[in-house]
């Protein structure tokens, strides 16, 4: 079964320098039907004005993945992690027993557009960790590339959960497929562009909850950038 969640149906926050769309319940937005999906807790689609950002604030017991679509995010945290995250980069911060971090637009001239993703860890109270890796477009063009996984398989970033985050770029006649193992679920998020998932048209910001499906077929991409979360 595939249940689409359209971009316009997401929760929306706007506070001047921040324009944010929340796939799941977040901050002041709450709905009992949208508390997350399996271990996936947050997909926030954020656009931050030049020179602005989130000041130092705490987190604990959450795997936080940042995925930049345009511009750059300047990150700093109390575990010693820091740097600028740009398109093609995947950054993972394991908040564990507690971490304080800040995220600002690295530019004073251009906005930054990025996804912040939270995954509930399978173990609480672990030491905080930070990791950042780059995945070139050629690694994702017309195929899936593993971006995050438990144990950091195949050069992906390492997360504390039996979950796999895959990324792909799809355009024109390119067609790709993804096979889910029995009892696994998936969430698909279209980060940009549009495509068809098993014949269902999805555009930028759209998502889809997937359960009791074995084969996902992606086609009809128009400058599409997509993430698939393979979940327990």
C-alpha positions as CSV (number, residue, x, y, z in Angstrom):
1,X,0.0,0.0,0.0
2,X,1.3,3.5,-0.9
3,X,-0.2,6.5,0.9
4,X,0.9,9.8,-0.6
5,X,1.4,12.9,1.6
6,X,1.2,16.0,-0.6
7,X,3.6,18.9,0.0
8,X,0.8,21.4,0.6
9,X,-0.7,19.1,3.3
10,X,2.4,19.4,5.5
11,X,2.5,21.6,8.6
12,X,3.9,25.1,7.8
13,X,5.9,27.5,10.0
14,X,7.1,31.0,8.9
15,X,8.9,33.4,11.3
16,X,10.5,35.9,8.9
17,X,14.0,34.4,8.4
18,X,12.7,30.8,8.5
19,X,10.2,29.1,6.1
20,X,9.7,25.5,7.2
21,X,7.5,22.7,6.1
22,X,7.1,19.8,8.5
23,X,6.1,16.3,7.1
24,X,5.4,15.1,10.6
25,X,4.2,16.8,13.9
26,X,6.8,19.2,15.1
27,X,7.0,22.1,17.6
28,X,3.6,23.8,17.9
29,X,2.2,21.5,15.1
30,X,0.6,18.3,16.3
31,X,-1.6,15.7,14.8
32,X,-2.0,12.2,16.2
33,X,-1.9,10.7,12.6
34,X,1.4,12.3,11.8
35,X,3.8,11.6,14.7
36,X,6.3,10.0,12.4
37,X,6.6,6.8,10.4
38,X,8.4,3.8,12.0
39,X,11.8,5.1,13.3
40,X,11.5,8.2,11.1
41,X,10.4,11.1,13.3
42,X,11.1,14.3,11.4
43,X,11.5,15.6,7.9
44,X,11.7,19.4,8.0
45,X,12.1,21.2,4.7
46,X,13.8,24.5,5.8
47,X,14.7,27.6,3.9
48,X,16.8,30.1,6.0
49,X,17.5,33.7,5.1
50,X,21.0,34.9,4.5
51,X,23.1,35.3,7.7
52,X,20.3,33.8,9.9
53,X,19.9,30.5,11.6
54,X,19.3,28.4,14.7
55,X,21.3,29.5,17.7
56,X,22.8,27.0,20.2
57,X,20.2,24.6,21.5
58,X,20.3,21.0,23.0
59,X,19.2,17.6,21.7
60,X,19.5,14.1,23.1
61,X,18.8,10.5,21.9
62,X,18.2,11.3,18.3
63,X,20.0,10.7,15.0
64,X,19.9,14.0,13.2
65,X,20.8,14.0,9.4
66,X,21.2,17.2,7.5
67,X,20.8,17.1,3.7
68,X,21.4,20.4,1.8
69,X,19.7,21.2,-1.5
70,X,21.1,24.6,-2.2
71,X,23.5,27.0,-0.4
72,X,25.4,26.0,2.7
73,X,24.7,25.3,6.4
74,X,27.4,26.3,9.0
75,X,27.3,23.7,11.8
76,X,28.9,23.7,15.2
77,X,28.3,21.4,18.1
78,X,29.6,20.6,21.6
79,X,31.0,17.2,20.5
80,X,33.6,19.0,18.4
81,X,31.8,18.6,15.1
82,X,31.7,21.5,12.8
83,X,31.9,22.8,9.2
84,X,29.9,23.9,6.2
85,X,27.4,21.4,4.7
86,X,26.8,21.9,1.0
87,X,24.7,20.1,-1.7
88,X,25.8,16.5,-2.0
89,X,27.0,16.4,1.6
90,X,25.2,14.2,4.2
91,X,25.9,15.2,7.8
92,X,25.0,13.0,10.8
93,X,24.9,14.1,14.4
94,X,24.2,11.5,17.0
95,X,22.9,13.5,19.9
96,X,23.1,10.5,22.3
97,X,23.5,11.5,26.0
98,X,23.2,15.2,25.1
99,X,24.7,17.7,22.7
100,X,24.4,21.4,22.0
101,X,24.6,22.6,18.4
102,X,23.9,25.6,16.2
103,X,23.1,25.8,12.5
104,X,23.4,29.0,10.4
105,X,23.2,30.0,6.8
106,X,26.8,30.1,5.7
107,X,26.1,32.9,3.3
108,X,25.1,36.6,4.0
109,X,23.8,36.9,0.4
110,X,21.9,33.8,-0.6
111,X,19.2,31.7,1.2
112,X,20.0,28.1,2.1
113,X,17.5,25.3,1.5
114,X,18.0,22.0,3.4
115,X,16.3,19.0,4.9
116,X,16.7,18.2,8.6
117,X,15.8,14.5,9.3
118,X,15.4,12.9,12.7
119,X,15.6,9.1,13.2
120,X,14.9,7.6,16.6
121,X,18.0,5.6,17.7
122,X,17.8,2.0,18.8
123,X,20.0,2.7,21.9
124,X,19.7,5.6,24.3
125,X,22.4,7.4,26.2
126,X,25.3,6.8,23.8
127,X,28.2,9.3,23.5
128,X,27.5,12.1,21.0
129,X,29.1,11.7,17.5
130,X,29.5,13.7,14.3
131,X,30.1,12.6,10.8
132,X,30.0,14.3,7.3
133,X,30.5,12.7,3.9
134,X,30.1,13.9,0.3
135,X,28.2,11.9,-2.4
136,X,28.9,13.2,-5.9
137,X,26.0,13.4,-8.4
138,X,27.5,10.7,-10.5
139,X,27.1,8.2,-7.5
140,X,23.3,8.9,-7.5
141,X,22.5,9.6,-11.2
142,X,19.9,7.0,-12.4
143,X,20.6,4.7,-9.4
144,X,20.3,4.5,-5.6
145,X,23.2,5.3,-3.4
146,X,23.3,4.3,0.2
147,X,23.7,7.5,2.3
148,X,23.1,6.4,5.9
149,X,22.9,3.0,7.6
150,X,23.6,1.2,10.8
151,X,27.3,0.5,10.8
152,X,28.0,2.8,7.9
153,X,27.7,0.2,5.1
154,X,29.3,0.9,1.7
155,X,30.8,4.2,2.8
156,X,27.5,5.7,4.1
157,X,27.3,7.7,7.3
158,X,26.7,5.6,10.4
159,X,23.4,5.8,12.3
160,X,22.2,4.0,15.5
161,X,19.2,2.4,14.0
162,X,18.2,-0.5,11.7
163,X,17.4,1.9,8.9
164,X,18.8,2.7,5.5
165,X,18.6,6.1,3.8
166,X,19.1,5.9,0.0
167,X,19.4,8.8,-2.4
168,X,18.9,9.0,-6.2
169,X,18.8,11.6,-9.1
170,X,16.3,10.8,-11.8
171,X,15.5,12.6,-15.1
172,X,14.1,11.8,-18.5
173,X,14.0,8.2,-19.5
174,X,15.9,6.9,-16.4
175,X,14.1,4.2,-14.5
176,X,15.1,2.7,-11.2
177,X,13.6,0.2,-8.8
178,X,13.9,-0.6,-5.1
179,X,13.0,-3.9,-3.5
180,X,11.8,-4.0,0.1
181,X,12.3,-7.1,2.2
182,X,9.3,-8.7,3.9
183,X,8.1,-6.9,7.0
184,X,10.1,-3.7,6.1
185,X,8.4,-0.3,5.5
186,X,9.6,2.7,3.5
187,X,9.1,6.4,3.3
188,X,9.8,8.2,0.1
189,X,10.5,12.0,0.0
190,X,10.8,14.0,-3.2
191,X,13.3,16.7,-2.4
192,X,13.1,18.4,-5.7
193,X,11.6,18.0,-9.2
194,X,8.9,15.3,-9.8
195,X,8.6,11.6,-10.6
196,X,6.3,8.6,-10.7
197,X,6.3,6.0,-7.9
198,X,4.6,2.9,-9.1
199,X,2.6,5.1,-11.5
200,X,1.7,7.7,-8.8
201,X,2.8,11.2,-9.7
202,X,4.7,13.0,-7.0
203,X,6.2,16.5,-6.9
204,X,8.7,18.5,-4.9
205,X,7.9,18.2,-1.2
206,X,5.6,15.2,-1.6
207,X,6.1,12.1,0.4
208,X,4.7,8.6,0.5
209,X,4.2,6.0,3.2
210,X,4.9,2.5,1.9
211,X,3.9,-0.8,3.6
212,X,3.2,-4.3,2.3
213,X,4.9,-3.5,-1.0
214,X,7.8,-5.5,-2.4
215,X,8.9,-3.5,-5.4
216,X,9.1,0.3,-5.8
217,X,9.5,1.5,-9.4
218,X,10.5,5.1,-10.0
219,X,10.2,6.6,-13.5
220,X,9.2,9.8,-15.3
221,X,11.7,11.9,-13.4
222,X,11.9,15.6,-14.2
223,X,15.0,16.9,-12.5
224,X,14.1,14.7,-9.5
225,X,16.1,14.3,-6.3
226,X,14.6,11.6,-4.1
227,X,15.3,10.0,-0.7
228,X,14.0,6.6,0.3
229,X,14.0,5.5,4.0
230,X,14.0,1.7,4.4
231,X,12.7,1.2,7.9
232,X,11.9,-1.6,10.4
